[in-house]
Amino acid sequence: MWHRIVCHNDFLTDLLERRARKGQLVFVRGASEVRPGTDQGPPEPEIVVSAQDGDVRILTDTGR
């Protein structure tokens, strides 16, 4: 299942922007929320990573 990731941690945001690529396996720990759906689609699962208790780890290399 795909999730939208919202990161409120500047260090982790920078890491993801520089190193994460489409198709990589990423471990994310944070609070889980479901945003209301729009007229164009169903509700969307979301993981919110805060500065206090979130964690993100890139598990696979690009292209694997």
PQR file with spaces between the fields and no chain letter, atoms N, CA, C, O and H, PARSE charges and radii, in Angstrom:
ATOM       1  N    MET     1       0.845   -1.174    0.000 -0.4000 1.5000
ATOM       2  CA   MET     1       0.000    0.000    0.000 -0.0000 2.0000
ATOM       3  C    MET     1       0.897    1.246    0.000  0.5500 1.7000
ATOM       4  O    MET     1       1.881    1.303    0.737 -0.5500 1.4000
ATOM       5  N    TRP     2       0.566    2.211   -0.802 -0.4000 1.5000
ATOM       6  CA   TRP     2       1.306    3.470   -0.856 -0.0000 2.0000
ATOM       7  C    TRP     2       0.757    4.423    0.182  0.5500 1.7000
ATOM       8  O    TRP     2      -0.451    4.469    0.416 -0.5500 1.4000
ATOM       9  H    TRP     2      -0.234    2.164   -1.401  0.4000 1.0000
ATOM      10  N    HIS     3       1.637    5.180    0.802 -0.4000 1.5000
ATOM      11  CA   HIS     3       1.253    6.191    1.782 -0.0000 2.0000
ATOM      12  C    HIS     3       1.921    7.509    1.437  0.5500 1.7000
ATOM      13  O    HIS     3       3.043    7.536    0.931 -0.5500 1.4000
ATOM      14  H    HIS     3       2.618    5.143    0.612  0.4000 1.0000
ATOM      15  N    ARG     4       1.237    8.578    1.709 -0.4000 1.5000
ATOM      16  CA   ARG     4       1.854    9.900    1.622 -0.0000 2.0000
ATOM      17  C    ARG     4       2.626   10.097    2.920  0.5500 1.7000
ATOM      18  O    ARG     4       2.131    9.764    3.997 -0.5500 1.4000
ATOM      19  H    ARG     4       0.326    8.555    2.120  0.4000 1.0000
ATOM      20  N    ILE     5       3.851   10.643    2.818 -0.4000 1.5000
ATOM      21  CA   ILE     5       4.678   10.900    3.989 -0.0000 2.0000
ATOM      22  C    ILE     5       4.764   12.397    4.198  0.5500 1.7000
ATOM      23  O    ILE     5       5.140   13.136    3.288 -0.5500 1.4000
ATOM      24  H    ILE     5       4.253   10.913    1.943  0.4000 1.0000
ATOM      25  N    VAL     6       4.415   12.848    5.398 -0.4000 1.5000
ATOM      26  CA   VAL     6       4.534   14.259    5.770 -0.0000 2.0000
ATOM      27  C    VAL     6       5.593   14.329    6.856  0.5500 1.7000
ATOM      28  O    VAL     6       5.427   13.748    7.929 -0.5500 1.4000
ATOM      29  H    VAL     6       4.109   12.248    6.137  0.4000 1.0000
ATOM      30  N    CYS     7       6.686   15.043    6.580 -0.4000 1.5000
ATOM      31  CA   CYS     7       7.823   15.048    7.492 -0.0000 2.0000
ATOM      32  C    CYS     7       8.009   16.436    8.096  0.5500 1.7000
ATOM      33  O    CYS     7       8.249   17.405    7.375 -0.5500 1.4000
ATOM      34  H    CYS     7       6.820   15.515    5.709  0.4000 1.0000
ATOM      35  N    HIS     8       7.897   16.529    9.427 -0.4000 1.5000
ATOM      36  CA   HIS     8       8.090   17.786   10.161 -0.0000 2.0000
ATOM      37  C    HIS     8       9.426   17.766   10.892  0.5500 1.7000
ATOM      38  O    HIS     8       9.535   18.226   12.029 -0.5500 1.4000
ATOM      39  H    HIS     8       7.703   15.742   10.012  0.4000 1.0000
ATOM      40  N    ASN     9      10.431   17.230   10.225 -0.4000 1.5000
ATOM      41  CA   ASN     9      11.769   17.142   10.794 -0.0000 2.0000
ATOM      42  C    ASN     9      12.727   17.581    9.687  0.5500 1.7000
ATOM      43  O    ASN     9      12.877   16.872    8.691 -0.5500 1.4000
ATOM      44  H    ASN     9      10.343   16.857    9.302  0.4000 1.0000
ATOM      45  N    ASP    10      13.372   18.724    9.841 -0.4000 1.5000
ATOM      46  CA   ASP    10      14.199   19.299    8.780 -0.0000 2.0000
ATOM      47  C    ASP    10      15.327   18.366    8.341  0.5500 1.7000
ATOM      48  O    ASP    10      15.616   18.271    7.148 -0.5500 1.4000
ATOM      49  H    ASP    10      13.250   19.299   10.649  0.4000 1.0000
ATOM      50  N    PHE    11      15.966   17.676    9.288 -0.4000 1.5000
ATOM      51  CA   PHE    11      17.059   16.768    8.946 -0.0000 2.0000
ATOM      52  C    PHE    11      16.561   15.618    8.084  0.5500 1.7000
ATOM      53  O    PHE    11      17.160   15.307    7.054 -0.5500 1.4000
ATOM      54  H    PHE    11      15.731   17.753   10.256  0.4000 1.0000
ATOM      55  N    LEU    12      15.463   14.983    8.500 -0.4000 1.5000
ATOM      56  CA   LEU    12      14.933   13.852    7.744 -0.0000 2.0000
ATOM      57  C    LEU    12      14.390   14.289    6.390  0.5500 1.7000
ATOM      58  O    LEU    12      14.525   13.564    5.405 -0.5500 1.4000
ATOM      59  H    LEU    12      14.976   15.235    9.336  0.4000 1.0000
ATOM      60  N    THR    13      13.778   15.469    6.333 -0.4000 1.5000
ATOM      61  CA   THR    13      13.283   15.997    5.060 -0.0000 2.0000
ATOM      62  C    THR    13      14.431   16.188    4.085  0.5500 1.7000
ATOM      63  O    THR    13      14.330   15.798    2.921 -0.5500 1.4000
ATOM      64  H    THR    13      13.668   16.059    7.134  0.4000 1.0000
ATOM      65  N    ASP    14      15.517   16.782    4.548 -0.4000 1.5000
ATOM      66  CA   ASP    14      16.683   16.996    3.701 -0.0000 2.0000
ATOM      67  C    ASP    14      17.262   15.665    3.221  0.5500 1.7000
ATOM      68  O    ASP    14      17.620   15.527    2.052 -0.5500 1.4000
ATOM      69  H    ASP    14      15.599   17.098    5.493  0.4000 1.0000
ATOM      70  N    LEU    15      17.353   14.692    4.120 -0.4000 1.5000
ATOM      71  CA   LEU    15      17.863   13.373    3.760 -0.0000 2.0000
ATOM      72  C    LEU    15      17.018   12.737    2.656  0.5500 1.7000
ATOM      73  O    LEU    15      17.559   12.222    1.677 -0.5500 1.4000
ATOM      74  H    LEU    15      17.062   14.804    5.070  0.4000 1.0000
ATOM      75  N    LEU    16      15.710   12.773    2.811 -0.4000 1.5000
ATOM      76  CA   LEU    16      14.822   12.171    1.816 -0.0000 2.0000
ATOM      77  C    LEU    16      14.903   12.893    0.479  0.5500 1.7000
ATOM      78  O    LEU    16      14.918   12.251   -0.572 -0.5500 1.4000
ATOM      79  H    LEU    16      15.271   13.192    3.606  0.4000 1.0000
ATOM      80  N    GLU    17      14.956   14.213    0.507 -0.4000 1.5000
ATOM      81  CA   GLU    17      15.036   14.973   -0.741 -0.0000 2.0000
ATOM      82  C    GLU    17      16.324   14.673   -1.505  0.5500 1.7000
ATOM      83  O    GLU    17      16.313   14.626   -2.735 -0.5500 1.4000
ATOM      84  H    GLU    17      14.944   14.734    1.361  0.4000 1.0000
ATOM      85  N    ARG    18      17.424   14.469   -0.797 -0.4000 1.5000
ATOM      86  CA   ARG    18      18.711   14.227   -1.445 -0.0000 2.0000
ATOM      87  C    ARG    18      18.927   12.775   -1.842  0.5500 1.7000
ATOM      88  O    ARG    18      19.560   12.515   -2.865 -0.5500 1.4000
ATOM      89  H    ARG    18      17.432   14.507    0.202  0.4000 1.0000
ATOM      90  N    ARG    19      18.423   11.822   -1.069 -0.4000 1.5000
ATOM      91  CA   ARG    19      18.805   10.420   -1.273 -0.0000 2.0000
ATOM      92  C    ARG    19      17.692    9.480   -1.720  0.5500 1.7000
ATOM      93  O    ARG    19      17.972    8.492   -2.398 -0.5500 1.4000
ATOM      94  H    ARG    19      17.908   12.033   -0.238  0.4000 1.0000
ATOM      95  N    ALA    20      16.456    9.751   -1.366 -0.4000 1.5000
ATOM      96  CA   ALA    20      15.373    8.817   -1.697 -0.0000 2.0000
ATOM      97  C    ALA    20      14.937    8.990   -3.148  0.5500 1.7000
ATOM      98  O    ALA    20      14.842   10.108   -3.654 -0.5500 1.4000
ATOM      99  H    ALA    20      16.229   10.553   -0.815  0.4000 1.0000
ATOM     100  N    ARG    21      14.675    7.870   -3.803 -0.4000 1.5000
ATOM     101  CA   ARG    21      14.235    7.859   -5.187 -0.0000 2.0000
ATOM     102  C    ARG    21      13.048    6.917   -5.332  0.5500 1.7000
ATOM     103  O    ARG    21      12.855    6.006   -4.526 -0.5500 1.4000
ATOM     104  H    ARG    21      14.752    6.961   -3.392  0.4000 1.0000
ATOM     105  N    LYS    22      12.272    7.150   -6.356 -0.4000 1.5000
ATOM     106  CA   LYS    22      11.117    6.309   -6.640 -0.0000 2.0000
ATOM     107  C    LYS    22      11.568    4.858   -6.779  0.5500 1.7000
ATOM     108  O    LYS    22      12.571    4.574   -7.433 -0.5500 1.4000
ATOM     109  H    LYS    22      12.429    7.890   -7.010  0.4000 1.0000
ATOM     110  N    GLY    23      10.831    3.954   -6.170 -0.4000 1.5000
ATOM     111  CA   GLY    23      11.120    2.536   -6.259 -0.0000 2.0000
ATOM     112  C    GLY    23      11.945    1.985   -5.102  0.5500 1.7000
ATOM     113  O    GLY    23      12.110    0.771   -4.981 -0.5500 1.4000
ATOM     114  H    GLY    23      10.016    4.185   -5.638  0.4000 1.0000
ATOM     115  N    GLN    24      12.468    2.872   -4.247 -0.4000 1.5000
ATOM     116  CA   GLN    24      13.244    2.396   -3.101 -0.0000 2.0000
ATOM     117  C    GLN    24      12.316    1.982   -1.967  0.5500 1.7000
ATOM     118  O    GLN    24      11.229    2.531   -1.790 -0.5500 1.4000
ATOM     119  H    GLN    24      12.334    3.859   -4.345  0.4000 1.0000
ATOM     120  N    LEU    25      12.775    1.005   -1.214 -0.4000 1.5000
ATOM     121  CA   LEU    25      12.065    0.582   -0.020 -0.0000 2.0000
ATOM     122  C    LEU    25      12.512    1.481    1.124  0.5500 1.7000
ATOM     123  O    LEU    25      13.707    1.612    1.389 -0.5500 1.4000
ATOM     124  H    LEU    25      13.658    0.559   -1.358  0.4000 1.0000
ATOM     125  N    VAL    26      11.546    2.101    1.801 -0.4000 1.5000
ATOM     126  CA   VAL    26      11.844    3.064    2.866 -0.0000 2.0000
ATOM     127  C    VAL    26      11.062    2.676    4.115  0.5500 1.7000
ATOM     128  O    VAL    26       9.860    2.421    4.045 -0.5500 1.4000
ATOM     129  H    VAL    26      10.576    1.995    1.586  0.4000 1.0000
ATOM     130  N    PHE    27      11.745    2.633    5.258 -0.4000 1.5000
ATOM     131  CA   PHE    27      11.092    2.398    6.550 -0.0000 2.0000
ATOM     132  C    PHE    27      10.717    3.759    7.137  0.5500 1.7000
ATOM     133  O    PHE    27      11.551    4.660    7.214 -0.5500 1.4000
ATOM     134  H    PHE    27      12.721    2.840    5.315  0.4000 1.0000
ATOM     135  N    VAL    28       9.465    3.899    7.546 -0.4000 1.5000
ATOM     136  CA   VAL    28       8.987    5.155    8.134 -0.0000 2.0000
ATOM     137  C    VAL    28       8.248    4.834    9.422  0.5500 1.7000
ATOM     138  O    VAL    28       7.371    3.970    9.446 -0.5500 1.4000
ATOM     139  H    VAL    28       8.787    3.167    7.483  0.4000 1.0000
ATOM     140  N    ARG    29       8.609    5.538   10.500 -0.4000 1.5000
ATOM     141  CA   ARG    29       7.900    5.391   11.767 -0.0000 2.0000
ATOM     142  C    ARG    29       7.347    6.762   12.136  0.5500 1.7000
ATOM     143  O    ARG    29       8.081    7.748   12.192 -0.5500 1.4000
ATOM     144  H    ARG    29       9.321    6.240   10.480  0.4000 1.0000
ATOM     145  N    GLY    30       6.051    6.806   12.385 -0.4000 1.5000
ATOM     146  CA   GLY    30       5.401    8.056   12.755 -0.0000 2.0000
ATOM     147  C    GLY    30       3.931    7.805   13.033  0.5500 1.7000
ATOM     148  O    GLY    30       3.482    6.659   13.048 -0.5500 1.4000
ATOM     149  H    GLY    30       5.454    6.005   12.339  0.4000 1.0000
ATOM     150  N    ALA    31       3.189    8.867   13.250 -0.4000 1.5000
ATOM     151  CA   ALA    31       1.750    8.756   13.515 -0.0000 2.0000
ATOM     152  C    ALA    31       1.011    8.512   12.205  0.5500 1.7000
ATOM     153  O    ALA    31       1.301    9.151   11.194 -0.5500 1.4000
ATOM     154  H    ALA    31       3.554    9.798   13.238  0.4000 1.0000
ATOM     155  N    SER    32       0.060    7.590   12.227 -0.4000 1.5000
ATOM     156  CA   SER    32      -0.715    7.274   11.030 -0.0000 2.0000
ATOM     157  C    SER    32      -2.030    8.045   11.063  0.5500 1.7000
ATOM     158  O    SER    32      -2.718    8.079   12.083 -0.5500 1.4000
ATOM     159  H    SER    32      -0.175    7.071   13.048  0.4000 1.0000
ATOM     160  N    GLU    33      -2.369    8.664    9.933 -0.4000 1.5000
ATOM     161  CA   GLU    33      -3.622    9.411    9.809 -0.0000 2.0000
ATOM     162  C    GLU    33      -4.261    9.074    8.472  0.5500 1.7000
ATOM     163  O    GLU    33      -3.581    8.623    7.551 -0.5500 1.4000
ATOM     164  H    GLU    33      -1.810    8.637    9.105  0.4000 1.0000
ATOM     165  N    VAL    34      -5.555    9.289    8.365 -0.4000 1.5000
ATOM     166  CA   VAL    34      -6.235    9.158    7.079 -0.0000 2.0000
ATOM     167  C    VAL    34      -6.901   10.487    6.787  0.5500 1.7000
ATOM     168  O    VAL    34      -7.764   10.940    7.539 -0.5500 1.4000
ATOM     169  H    VAL    34      -6.108    9.656    9.114  0.4000 1.0000
ATOM     170  N    ARG    35      -6.493   11.112    5.688 -0.4000 1.5000
ATOM     171  CA   ARG    35      -7.089   12.391    5.288 -0.0000 2.0000
ATOM     172  C    ARG    35      -8.403   12.135    4.573  0.5500 1.7000
ATOM     173  O    ARG    35      -8.559   11.117    3.898 -0.5500 1.4000
ATOM     174  H    ARG    35      -5.791   10.744    5.078  0.4000 1.0000
ATOM     175  N    PRO    36      -9.341   13.046    4.719 -0.5600 1.5000
ATOM     176  CA   PRO    36     -10.617   12.876    4.010  0.2800 2.0000
ATOM     177  C    PRO    36     -10.395   12.860    2.495  0.5500 1.7000
ATOM     178  O    PRO    36      -9.491   13.518    1.980 -0.5500 1.4000
ATOM     179  N    GLY    37     -11.229   12.105    1.801 -0.4000 1.5000
ATOM     180  CA   GLY    37     -11.141   12.056    0.348 -0.0000 2.0000
ATOM     181  C    GLY    37     -11.624   13.346   -0.285  0.5500 1.7000
ATOM     182  O    GLY    37     -12.296   14.158    0.351 -0.5500 1.4000
ATOM     183  H    GLY    37     -11.963   11.570    2.219  0.4000 1.0000
ATOM     184  N    THR    38     -11.275   13.518   -1.537 -0.4000 1.5000
ATOM     185  CA   THR    38     -11.737   14.674   -2.296 -0.0000 2.0000
ATOM     186  C    THR    38     -12.789   14.198   -3.279  0.5500 1.7000
ATOM     187  O    THR    38     -13.112   13.011   -3.323 -0.5500 1.4000
ATOM     188  H    THR    38     -10.729   12.859   -2.055  0.4000 1.0000
ATOM     189  N    ASP    39     -13.321   15.110   -4.063 -0.4000 1.5000
ATOM     190  CA   ASP    39     -14.285   14.732   -5.090 -0.0000 2.0000
ATOM     191  C    ASP    39     -13.654   13.807   -6.126  0.5500 1.7000
ATOM     192  O    ASP    39     -14.353   13.056   -6.806 -0.5500 1.4000
ATOM     193  H    ASP    39     -13.059   16.074   -4.027  0.4000 1.0000
ATOM     194  N    GLN    40     -12.317   13.866   -6.244 -0.4000 1.5000
ATOM     195  CA   GLN    40     -11.628   13.099   -7.278 -0.0000 2.0000
ATOM     196  C    GLN    40     -11.089   11.758   -6.782  0.5500 1.7000
ATOM     197  O    GLN    40     -10.570   10.977   -7.580 -0.5500 1.4000
ATOM     198  H    GLN    40     -11.749   14.476   -5.692  0.4000 1.0000
ATOM     199  N    GLY    41     -11.200   11.477   -5.491 -0.4000 1.5000
ATOM     200  CA   GLY    41     -10.643   10.207   -5.045 -0.0000 2.0000
ATOM     201  C    GLY    41     -11.032    9.852   -3.627  0.5500 1.7000
ATOM     202  O    GLY    41     -11.656   10.643   -2.919 -0.5500 1.4000
ATOM     203  H    GLY    41     -11.622   12.111   -4.843  0.4000 1.0000
ATOM     204  N    PRO    42     -10.654    8.644   -3.220 -0.5600 1.5000
ATOM     205  CA   PRO    42     -10.983    8.142   -1.875  0.2800 2.0000
ATOM     206  C    PRO    42     -10.067    8.742   -0.812  0.5500 1.7000
ATOM     207  O    PRO    42      -9.112    9.443   -1.146 -0.5500 1.4000
ATOM     208  N    PRO    43     -10.348    8.476    0.465 -0.5600 1.5000
ATOM     209  CA   PRO    43      -9.449    8.933    1.529  0.2800 2.0000
ATOM     210  C    PRO    43      -8.039    8.411    1.294  0.5500 1.7000
ATOM     211  O    PRO    43      -7.849    7.321    0.755 -0.5500 1.4000
ATOM     212  N    GLU    44      -7.061    9.196    1.702 -0.4000 1.5000
ATOM     213  CA   GLU    44      -5.664    8.866    1.430 -0.0000 2.0000
ATOM     214  C    GLU    44      -4.912    8.615    2.729  0.5500 1.7000
ATOM     215  O    GLU    44      -4.873    9.493    3.591 -0.5500 1.4000
ATOM     216  H    GLU    44      -7.215   10.082    2.140  0.4000 1.0000
ATOM     217  N    PRO    45      -4.300    7.408    2.895 -0.5600 1.5000
ATOM     218  CA   PRO    45      -3.523    7.160    4.107  0.2800 2.0000
ATOM     219  C    PRO    45      -2.277    8.031    4.125  0.5500 1.7000
ATOM     220  O    PRO    45      -1.685    8.311    3.082 -0.5500 1.4000
ATOM     221  N    GLU    46      -1.889    8.452    5.311 -0.4000 1.5000
ATOM     222  CA   GLU    46      -0.766    9.371    5.445 -0.0000 2.0000
ATOM     223  C    GLU    46       0.011    9.016    6.705  0.5500 1.7000
ATOM     224  O    GLU    46      -0.590    8.682    7.726 -0.5500 1.4000
ATOM     225  H    GLU    46      -2.369    8.224    6.158  0.4000 1.0000
ATOM     226  N    ILE    47       1.332    9.083    6.647 -0.4000 1.5000
ATOM     227  CA   ILE    47       2.168    8.907    7.830 -0.0000 2.0000
ATOM     228  C    ILE    47       2.824   10.243    8.115  0.5500 1.7000
ATOM     229  O    ILE    47       3.491   10.812    7.251 -0.5500 1.4000
ATOM     230  H    ILE    47       1.820    9.355    5.818  0.4000 1.0000
ATOM     231  N    VAL    48       2.636   10.745    9.335 -0.4000 1.5000
ATOM     232  CA   VAL    48       3.197   12.030    9.728 -0.0000 2.0000
ATOM     233  C    VAL    48       4.420   11.769   10.603  0.5500 1.7000
ATOM     234  O    VAL    48       4.317   11.115   11.641 -0.5500 1.4000
ATOM     235  H    VAL    48       2.094   10.282   10.037  0.4000 1.0000
ATOM     236  N    VAL    49       5.578   12.282   10.183 -0.4000 1.5000
ATOM     237  CA   VAL    49       6.828   12.104   10.912 -0.0000 2.0000
ATOM     238  C    VAL    49       7.159   13.426   11.591  0.5500 1.7000
ATOM     239  O    VAL    49       7.461   14.415   10.922 -0.5500 1.4000
ATOM     240  H    VAL    49       5.662   12.813    9.340  0.4000 1.0000
ATOM     241  N    SER    50       7.100   13.444   12.919 -0.4000 1.5000
ATOM     242  CA   SER    50       7.381   14.677   13.651 -0.0000 2.0000
ATOM     243  C    SER    50       8.849   14.749   14.030  0.5500 1.7000
ATOM     244  O    SER    50       9.579   13.765   13.914 -0.5500 1.4000
ATOM     245  H    SER    50       6.854   12.641   13.462  0.4000 1.0000
ATOM     246  N    ALA    51       9.273   15.907   14.478 -0.4000 1.5000
ATOM     247  CA   ALA    51      10.673   16.104   14.872 -0.0000 2.0000
ATOM     248  C    ALA    51      11.004   15.323   16.142  0.5500 1.7000
ATOM     249  O    ALA    51      12.166   14.981   16.363 -0.5500 1.4000
ATOM     250  H    ALA    51       8.680   16.707   14.572  0.4000 1.0000
ATOM     251  N    GLN    52      10.002   15.033   16.986 -0.4000 1.5000
ATOM     252  CA   GLN    52      10.262   14.398   18.269 -0.0000 2.0000
ATOM     253  C    GLN    52      10.338   12.877   18.193  0.5500 1.7000
ATOM     254  O    GLN    52      11.221   12.277   18.805 -0.5500 1.4000
ATOM     255  H    GLN    52       9.058   15.311   16.807  0.4000 1.0000
ATOM     256  N    ASP    53       9.430   12.242   17.454 -0.4000 1.5000
ATOM     257  CA   ASP    53       9.334   10.782   17.565 -0.0000 2.0000
ATOM     258  C    ASP    53       9.320   10.042   16.229  0.5500 1.7000
ATOM     259  O    ASP    53       8.974    8.861   16.189 -0.5500 1.4000
ATOM     260  H    ASP    53       8.712   12.730   16.956  0.4000 1.0000
ATOM     261  N    GLY    54       9.683   10.696   15.158 -0.4000 1.5000
ATOM     262  CA   GLY    54       9.652   10.035   13.860 -0.0000 2.0000
ATOM     263  C    GLY    54      11.000    9.463   13.462  0.5500 1.7000
ATOM     264  O    GLY    54      12.034    9.833   14.017 -0.5500 1.4000
ATOM     265  H    GLY    54       9.965   11.655   15.191  0.4000 1.0000
ATOM     266  N    ASP    55      10.978    8.559   12.496 -0.4000 1.5000
ATOM     267  CA   ASP    55      12.201    7.941   11.999 -0.0000 2.0000
ATOM     268  C    ASP    55      11.986    7.550   10.546  0.5500 1.7000
ATOM     269  O    ASP    55      10.920    7.056   10.179 -0.5500 1.4000
ATOM     270  H    ASP    55      10.138    8.259   12.044  0.4000 1.0000
ATOM     271  N    VAL    56      13.000    7.773    9.722 -0.4000 1.5000
ATOM     272  CA   VAL    56      12.966    7.384    8.317 -0.0000 2.0000
ATOM     273  C    VAL    56      14.295    6.723    7.985  0.5500 1.7000
ATOM     274  O    VAL    56      15.356    7.240    8.336 -0.5500 1.4000
ATOM     275  H    VAL    56      13.866    8.175   10.020  0.4000 1.0000
ATOM     276  N    ARG    57      14.238    5.573    7.303 -0.4000 1.5000
ATOM     277  CA   ARG    57      15.460    4.883    6.879 -0.0000 2.0000
ATOM     278  C    ARG    57      15.275    4.371    5.458  0.5500 1.7000
ATOM     279  O    ARG    57      14.262    3.747    5.140 -0.5500 1.4000
ATOM     280  H    ARG    57      13.376    5.153    7.018  0.4000 1.0000
ATOM     281  N    ILE    58      16.246    4.636    4.617 -0.4000 1.5000
ATOM     282  CA   ILE    58      16.221    4.126    3.255 -0.0000 2.0000
ATOM     283  C    ILE    58      16.825    2.725    3.296  0.5500 1.7000
ATOM     284  O    ILE    58      17.970    2.555    3.716 -0.5500 1.4000
ATOM     285  H    ILE    58      17.069    5.143    4.875  0.4000 1.0000
ATOM     286  N    LEU    59      16.056    1.712    2.857 -0.4000 1.5000
ATOM     287  CA   LEU    59      16.457    0.323    3.015 -0.0000 2.0000
ATOM     288  C    LEU    59      17.083   -0.293    1.771  0.5500 1.7000
ATOM     289  O    LEU    59      17.814   -1.277    1.886 -0.5500 1.4000
ATOM     290  H    LEU    59      15.126    1.850    2.515  0.4000 1.0000
ATOM     291  N    THR    60      16.822    0.252    0.589 -0.4000 1.5000
ATOM     292  CA   THR    60      17.381   -0.318   -0.630 -0.0000 2.0000
ATOM     293  C    THR    60      18.103    0.752   -1.429  0.5500 1.7000
ATOM     294  O    THR    60      17.816    1.942   -1.292 -0.5500 1.4000
ATOM     295  H    THR    60      16.229    1.051    0.495  0.4000 1.0000
ATOM     296  N    ASP    61      19.036    0.328   -2.258 -0.4000 1.5000
ATOM     297  CA   ASP    61      19.747    1.245   -3.151 -0.0000 2.0000
ATOM     298  C    ASP    61      18.857    1.617   -4.321  0.5500 1.7000
ATOM     299  O    ASP    61      17.904    0.904   -4.636 -0.5500 1.4000
ATOM     300  H    ASP    61      19.270   -0.638   -2.369  0.4000 1.0000
ATOM     301  N    THR    62      19.166    2.733   -4.966 -0.4000 1.5000
ATOM     302  CA   THR    62      18.440    3.158   -6.157 -0.0000 2.0000
ATOM     303  C    THR    62      18.584    2.098   -7.242  0.5500 1.7000
ATOM     304  O    THR    62      19.673    1.574   -7.476 -0.5500 1.4000
ATOM     305  H    THR    62      19.941    3.312   -4.710  0.4000 1.0000
ATOM     306  N    GLY    63      17.473    1.792   -7.899 -0.4000 1.5000
ATOM     307  CA   GLY    63      17.527    0.854   -9.008 -0.0000 2.0000
ATOM     308  C    GLY    63      17.368   -0.596   -8.630  0.5500 1.7000
ATOM     309  O    GLY    63      17.375   -1.453   -9.514 -0.5500 1.4000
ATOM     310  H    GLY    63      16.589    2.218   -7.709  0.4000 1.0000
ATOM     311  N    ARG    64      17.226   -0.904   -7.387 -0.4000 1.5000
ATOM     312  CA   ARG    64      17.031   -2.296   -6.970 -0.0000 2.0000
ATOM     313  C    ARG    64      15.594   -2.645   -6.915  0.5500 1.7000
ATOM     314  O    ARG    64      15.246   -3.778   -6.582 -0.5500 1.4000
ATOM     315  H    ARG    64      17.220   -0.207   -6.669  0.4000 1.0000
